[in-house]
Amino acid sequence: MAASASAQGDLPLRDVQVEWSRGAPKVSFSAKDLADERVRKDLQSALRKRFVVTVAAHPRGSGRTVVRRQFGCDVTRDLWEDGYLVRIGNQTERLASLEKALDRCLVVQGLFVGEPKRYESYKAKEIYFSVNAEFNPISEKQCRELIRPTGNDDPIGPITVSIVRRRICRAERTIRFRGKNVQVPE
């Protein structure tokens, strides 16, 4: 239990608003500080960039996940129209400024995190929500394609692959935080 409580304590505490609707939580928060000066500069190019935001619910004092919700947001600078194309799921919007694009991707309002049945066994208990926001993450599939183990019997090969995977297979920038404990309504 000490290890999982430690995992909870390692995340910085930030404002994550939780509203319950028909037995399911809707969370609201800002991860806009993910977009530091370097990220903002990268978004000025006409190349597609990606944000991935993952929200997870955890029992109080634990790093165990009750439910997880993830969404991606693609941002491309539109040089012809002097704006930004933002794509979430199968919906694309044209926004006039970088600030509006960042707000659309990283200022989350009323995001449902799981179905009511996932919270039934936690009624009247405390949980918290963690947020992991990434800029240009490498997907697990891409990582596997980038780093394939060698077919020879070299004992150093797997160690090298493991070290390289940790360096290559991560986002360009990541922020993580959690909200305060909240009680699941009965």
Contacts in CASP RR format, 6 or more apart in sequence:
PFRMAT RR
TARGET T0000
AUTHOR 0000-0000-0000
METHOD contacts of the structure
MODEL  1
MAASASAQGDLPLRDVQVEWSRGAPKVSFSAKDLADERVRKDLQSALRKR
FVVTVAAHPRGSGRTVVRRQFGCDVTRDLWEDGYLVRIGNQTERLASLEK
ALDRCLVVQGLFVGEPKRYESYKAKEIYFSVNAEFNPISEKQCRELIRPT
GNDDPIGPITVSIVRRRICRAERTIRFRGKNVQVPE
1 61 0 8 1.000
1 62 0 8 1.000
4 61 0 8 1.000
4 62 0 8 1.000
4 63 0 8 1.000
4 64 0 8 1.000
5 61 0 8 1.000
5 62 0 8 1.000
7 62 0 8 1.000
7 63 0 8 1.000
8 58 0 8 1.000
8 60 0 8 1.000
8 61 0 8 1.000
8 62 0 8 1.000
8 63 0 8 1.000
8 128 0 8 1.000
8 178 0 8 1.000
9 178 0 8 1.000
11 130 0 8 1.000
11 176 0 8 1.000
11 177 0 8 1.000
11 178 0 8 1.000
12 176 0 8 1.000
12 177 0 8 1.000
12 178 0 8 1.000
13 177 0 8 1.000
13 178 0 8 1.000
13 179 0 8 1.000
13 180 0 8 1.000
14 29 0 8 1.000
14 131 0 8 1.000
14 177 0 8 1.000
14 178 0 8 1.000
14 179 0 8 1.000
15 29 0 8 1.000
15 30 0 8 1.000
15 179 0 8 1.000
16 27 0 8 1.000
16 28 0 8 1.000
16 29 0 8 1.000
16 129 0 8 1.000
16 131 0 8 1.000
16 177 0 8 1.000
16 178 0 8 1.000
16 179 0 8 1.000
16 180 0 8 1.000
17 27 0 8 1.000
17 28 0 8 1.000
17 29 0 8 1.000
18 25 0 8 1.000
18 26 0 8 1.000
18 27 0 8 1.000
18 129 0 8 1.000
18 182 0 8 1.000
19 25 0 8 1.000
19 26 0 8 1.000
19 27 0 8 1.000
19 28 0 8 1.000
19 110 0 8 1.000
20 26 0 8 1.000
20 184 0 8 1.000
20 185 0 8 1.000
21 112 0 8 1.000
22 116 0 8 1.000
23 116 0 8 1.000
23 119 0 8 1.000
23 185 0 8 1.000
24 112 0 8 1.000
24 113 0 8 1.000
24 114 0 8 1.000
24 115 0 8 1.000
24 116 0 8 1.000
24 119 0 8 1.000
25 57 0 8 1.000
25 112 0 8 1.000
25 113 0 8 1.000
25 114 0 8 1.000
25 119 0 8 1.000
25 129 0 8 1.000
25 182 0 8 1.000
26 110 0 8 1.000
26 111 0 8 1.000
26 112 0 8 1.000
26 113 0 8 1.000
27 55 0 8 1.000
27 108 0 8 1.000
27 110 0 8 1.000
27 111 0 8 1.000
27 113 0 8 1.000
27 129 0 8 1.000
28 108 0 8 1.000
28 109 0 8 1.000
28 110 0 8 1.000
28 111 0 8 1.000
29 108 0 8 1.000
29 131 0 8 1.000
29 179 0 8 1.000
30 106 0 8 1.000
30 107 0 8 1.000
30 108 0 8 1.000
31 53 0 8 1.000
31 106 0 8 1.000
31 107 0 8 1.000
31 108 0 8 1.000
31 131 0 8 1.000
31 133 0 8 1.000
31 175 0 8 1.000
31 177 0 8 1.000
32 102 0 8 1.000
32 103 0 8 1.000
32 106 0 8 1.000
32 107 0 8 1.000
33 175 0 8 1.000
34 51 0 8 1.000
34 106 0 8 1.000
34 133 0 8 1.000
34 134 0 8 1.000
34 135 0 8 1.000
34 173 0 8 1.000
34 174 0 8 1.000
34 175 0 8 1.000
35 43 0 8 1.000
35 102 0 8 1.000
35 106 0 8 1.000
35 135 0 8 1.000
36 173 0 8 1.000
38 173 0 8 1.000
39 135 0 8 1.000
39 172 0 8 1.000
39 173 0 8 1.000
40 98 0 8 1.000
42 49 0 8 1.000
42 135 0 8 1.000
42 136 0 8 1.000
42 172 0 8 1.000
43 49 0 8 1.000
43 75 0 8 1.000
43 77 0 8 1.000
43 84 0 8 1.000
43 98 0 8 1.000
43 101 0 8 1.000
44 77 0 8 1.000
44 98 0 8 1.000
45 77 0 8 1.000
46 76 0 8 1.000
46 77 0 8 1.000
46 78 0 8 1.000
46 79 0 8 1.000
47 76 0 8 1.000
48 74 0 8 1.000
48 75 0 8 1.000
48 76 0 8 1.000
49 74 0 8 1.000
49 75 0 8 1.000
49 76 0 8 1.000
49 135 0 8 1.000
49 136 0 8 1.000
50 72 0 8 1.000
50 73 0 8 1.000
50 74 0 8 1.000
50 75 0 8 1.000
50 135 0 8 1.000
50 136 0 8 1.000
50 137 0 8 1.000
51 72 0 8 1.000
51 73 0 8 1.000
51 74 0 8 1.000
51 75 0 8 1.000
51 105 0 8 1.000
51 106 0 8 1.000
51 133 0 8 1.000
51 134 0 8 1.000
51 135 0 8 1.000
52 70 0 8 1.000
52 71 0 8 1.000
52 72 0 8 1.000
52 73 0 8 1.000
52 133 0 8 1.000
52 134 0 8 1.000
52 137 0 8 1.000
52 171 0 8 1.000
53 70 0 8 1.000
53 71 0 8 1.000
53 72 0 8 1.000
53 73 0 8 1.000
53 105 0 8 1.000
53 106 0 8 1.000
53 108 0 8 1.000
53 131 0 8 1.000
53 132 0 8 1.000
53 133 0 8 1.000
53 134 0 8 1.000
54 68 0 8 1.000
54 69 0 8 1.000
54 70 0 8 1.000
54 131 0 8 1.000
54 132 0 8 1.000
54 133 0 8 1.000
54 134 0 8 1.000
55 68 0 8 1.000
55 69 0 8 1.000
55 70 0 8 1.000
55 108 0 8 1.000
55 111 0 8 1.000
55 113 0 8 1.000
55 129 0 8 1.000
55 130 0 8 1.000
55 131 0 8 1.000
56 65 0 8 1.000
56 66 0 8 1.000
56 67 0 8 1.000
56 68 0 8 1.000
56 69 0 8 1.000
56 113 0 8 1.000
56 129 0 8 1.000
56 130 0 8 1.000
56 132 0 8 1.000
57 65 0 8 1.000
57 66 0 8 1.000
57 67 0 8 1.000
57 68 0 8 1.000
57 113 0 8 1.000
57 114 0 8 1.000
57 118 0 8 1.000
57 119 0 8 1.000
57 127 0 8 1.000
57 128 0 8 1.000
57 129 0 8 1.000
58 64 0 8 1.000
58 65 0 8 1.000
58 66 0 8 1.000
58 127 0 8 1.000
58 128 0 8 1.000
58 129 0 8 1.000
58 130 0 8 1.000
59 66 0 8 1.000
59 122 0 8 1.000
59 125 0 8 1.000
59 126 0 8 1.000
59 127 0 8 1.000
60 125 0 8 1.000
60 126 0 8 1.000
60 127 0 8 1.000
60 128 0 8 1.000
60 181 0 8 1.000
66 118 0 8 1.000
66 119 0 8 1.000
66 122 0 8 1.000
66 127 0 8 1.000
67 113 0 8 1.000
67 114 0 8 1.000
67 115 0 8 1.000
67 118 0 8 1.000
67 119 0 8 1.000
68 113 0 8 1.000
69 111 0 8 1.000
69 112 0 8 1.000
69 113 0 8 1.000
69 114 0 8 1.000
71 88 0 8 1.000
71 89 0 8 1.000
71 111 0 8 1.000
72 88 0 8 1.000
72 89 0 8 1.000
72 105 0 8 1.000
73 86 0 8 1.000
73 87 0 8 1.000
73 88 0 8 1.000
73 104 0 8 1.000
73 105 0 8 1.000
73 106 0 8 1.000
74 85 0 8 1.000
74 86 0 8 1.000
74 87 0 8 1.000
74 88 0 8 1.000
75 84 0 8 1.000
75 85 0 8 1.000
75 86 0 8 1.000
75 101 0 8 1.000
75 105 0 8 1.000
76 84 0 8 1.000
76 85 0 8 1.000
76 87 0 8 1.000
77 83 0 8 1.000
77 84 0 8 1.000
78 84 0 8 1.000
78 85 0 8 1.000
78 94 0 8 1.000
81 94 0 8 1.000
83 94 0 8 1.000
83 95 0 8 1.000
83 96 0 8 1.000
83 97 0 8 1.000
84 94 0 8 1.000
84 95 0 8 1.000
84 96 0 8 1.000
84 97 0 8 1.000
84 98 0 8 1.000
84 100 0 8 1.000
84 101 0 8 1.000
85 92 0 8 1.000
85 93 0 8 1.000
85 94 0 8 1.000
85 95 0 8 1.000
86 92 0 8 1.000
86 93 0 8 1.000
86 94 0 8 1.000
86 95 0 8 1.000
86 101 0 8 1.000
86 104 0 8 1.000
86 105 0 8 1.000
87 93 0 8 1.000
88 104 0 8 1.000
88 105 0 8 1.000
93 104 0 8 1.000
95 101 0 8 1.000
95 104 0 8 1.000
106 133 0 8 1.000
113 129 0 8 1.000
119 127 0 8 1.000
119 184 0 8 1.000
122 184 0 8 1.000
123 184 0 8 1.000
123 185 0 8 1.000
123 186 0 8 1.000
124 183 0 8 1.000
124 184 0 8 1.000
124 185 0 8 1.000
124 186 0 8 1.000
125 183 0 8 1.000
125 184 0 8 1.000
126 181 0 8 1.000
126 182 0 8 1.000
126 183 0 8 1.000
126 184 0 8 1.000
127 181 0 8 1.000
127 182 0 8 1.000
127 184 0 8 1.000
128 178 0 8 1.000
128 179 0 8 1.000
128 180 0 8 1.000
128 181 0 8 1.000
128 182 0 8 1.000
129 178 0 8 1.000
129 179 0 8 1.000
129 182 0 8 1.000
130 176 0 8 1.000
130 177 0 8 1.000
130 178 0 8 1.000
130 179 0 8 1.000
131 175 0 8 1.000
131 176 0 8 1.000
131 177 0 8 1.000
131 178 0 8 1.000
131 179 0 8 1.000
132 174 0 8 1.000
132 175 0 8 1.000
132 176 0 8 1.000
133 174 0 8 1.000
133 175 0 8 1.000
133 176 0 8 1.000
134 171 0 8 1.000
134 173 0 8 1.000
134 174 0 8 1.000
135 171 0 8 1.000
135 172 0 8 1.000
135 173 0 8 1.000
135 174 0 8 1.000
136 171 0 8 1.000
136 172 0 8 1.000
136 173 0 8 1.000
137 170 0 8 1.000
137 171 0 8 1.000
137 172 0 8 1.000
137 174 0 8 1.000
138 146 0 8 1.000
138 168 0 8 1.000
138 169 0 8 1.000
138 170 0 8 1.000
138 171 0 8 1.000
140 169 0 8 1.000
142 169 0 8 1.000
143 165 0 8 1.000
143 168 0 8 1.000
143 169 0 8 1.000
146 168 0 8 1.000
146 169 0 8 1.000
147 161 0 8 1.000
147 164 0 8 1.000
147 165 0 8 1.000
147 168 0 8 1.000
147 169 0 8 1.000
149 157 0 8 1.000
149 158 0 8 1.000
149 161 0 8 1.000
150 157 0 8 1.000
150 161 0 8 1.000
END
